[in-house]
Structure formats: structure tokens, C-alpha cells
Amino acid sequence: MSEDLNNVGEELDNIIVLNDEEGNEVKFEFLDLIELDGEEYVVLLPTEEEEDSDEVVILKVEDTEDEETESYVSVESEETLNKVFEIFKEKFKDEFNFVDDED
């Protein structure tokens, strides 16, 4: 997912509704907030049935001019994504059954 997503401020029971670059609402379950190298990243699970629900989405948290709103943007660095996901897997190794996808 290469498009930037912006939080529209709606959060219900760990469900975050984001707008994609085309203005479509996309719902995610918030799983965790990970800090790495002074930056914060959210780990989200798509809730839409048509999405590949066994994969998480990792987005970088960026502040906006409005102190009550955050913006979530795509992470371009594969290395950063892997580091964040490894931290997430270690924290939740007892709660989730992780499957390594080594094709």
C-alpha cells in the first residue's frame, strides 16, 4: 500500500477509520504502537473481508498542525518495516500465531 493514509479522527473499540488517497474510508483494527529510532509506527490489521486479513499494515505516525490529529503515512524502507514487525512479533509471540511467508 503506497498511498498515504490520513486519520479522520474516528476511533471505536480499537477500530481506526482512515481515508486513502482517493477519499475512500478503510477500517483497520489497531494492534500496537511501536517506537523505533525516535519514530512511532502503528501496526494495523485490515478489517475488510476483501482485504488479505492475515497481513498487517505498518504506517509511520506523523504529527499535524492540529495537535489532536495524527497522520499515518506509508513506510518506504523495507528494513524499517522488517524491524518494526520483528518488535511486534516479539511482543505478541504468545498472542498470535505468526507464519513466516518465505516463498
RAPE-V260778 format. One record per helix or strand of 3 or more residues. SS is the DSSP state (hx for helix, st for strand). FROM is the first residue (numbers start at 0). TO is the last residue. If there is no record, write none. Layout:
BEGIN
ss: (SS/SS)
from: (FROM/FROM)
to: (TO/TO)
END
This chain:
BEGIN
ss: (st/st/st/st/st/st/hx)
from: (4/14/24/38/55/69/77)
to: (11/18/35/45/62/73/90)
END
